[in-house]
Amino acid sequence: MIVVVVSACPEGLRGHLTRWLMEVSAGVFVGHATARVRDELWSRVEEYIGTGRGLMIHTAPGEQKFAVRNCGHHWEPEDFEGITLMRRPPGGESADSPPPRKGLSNAGRRRRFGAR
């Protein structure tokens, strides 16, 4: 079983993926193929993804019964004693995002102190 998720990718890549997999939602492809075809598909994703993101989940031997590959994404799969977990970058999704605001939101203030 193979699941490929792409975002912000060229139409040509999506067209290439539909040759082997079924697109069940925008940018989400599902199917079953041999390991050789799966590896070729992933090499195409890495080659043509550009500035977009690609994620592949496929069956594999082991405790979880699946493996994760990604490219162009801030989250990285990391193995912890045989279990694959996704490591988020420190400090949130990206270093460019502003720090969270302190205190209550406007809705929280209204709820706490009454609507004005």
N, C-alpha and C positions, 0 to 999 in steps of 0.2 A: 504494500500500500504506500502510495506517495501523496503528499500534500505539499503544494508549492503556493506560496503567497508572495505576490509582487505588488509594489506600489510605486507610482511615479516612474513607470518604465515605458520604453518605446512600444508602439503598437506591434512592430515586427516581432518582438520577443513574445508578446502574448499570442500572436499568430503561430509562432513556432511551438509554443507549449500546447496549443490546442491540437496539434498533430498527434500528440501522444496522450494527452490528459483532457479531462472534461472540465470546462470552466463552470463551476456551480454558483459563483457569485463574482462580482467585479474583482478581478485580480486573484481569485482563489481557484486553484486547479487541483483536481483529485483524479487518481487513477492507479493502475497497477502495471508495472513494467519490470523488466529484468534489471539486475544491478548495473549491467553495462549501459543500458539505455538511461537509467537513472543518473549515472555519473556523467554521461554525455549531456543530458538535459541541464545538469547543474553547471557544467562548464560553459554552456550557452548562456545561462542566467548570469554567471559571473562576467562573461565577456560583453554582453549587451545591456546590462542593467544601468550603466551610466551613473547618474547621480541618484537613482532610485534605491529601493530596498528590495532584497530578496530573502526568502526564508523557505527552507525545505525540511519537511519532517518525513522520515521514511522508516519502515520496519528494520529492525536490527536485533541480533541476538543480545541478550543481557537481561538485567533486572526489569528495566522499563519497557523493553520490547520495541523501542524506537530510538532514533538518533536525530539530532538537529544540526542543520547547517545554515549559516546566514552570511550575507554580504551587504555592506552599506548600512548596517544597523548599529546603533550604539550598544545594544544589549548583546553580550557574548555568551555562548554556551560554555559552561565549565564543568568538568568532571569532579565530583566529590565522592570518593570511595565507591565508584561504580554508578552513581546517580548523577544524571546531567541536570544542572540547574542553570537558569539564565542569570548572569551577573549584570546588574544595572550599573551604569557609570556613577561614580560618587557625586553627590550633590544634585541629583535629579536627572532628567532626560538629557539636557545638554548644558554646557557651561555658559551658553549665550542667554539662557532664560534668566529673567530677573528673580531676585530672592523673594520668598513668600512674604506677604505683608503681616505685620504684627497686629494683634488685637482682633476685635470682632468685625465681621462684615456688616454692610448696611442692613441686611435682613436680620442679622443677629442682634444688632442694636435696637431695631424696631421691636423685635420680639421681647427683648429684655426690658427695655425702658418704655414700651408702649408706642403705638403708632402716632405719628404727629401730622 
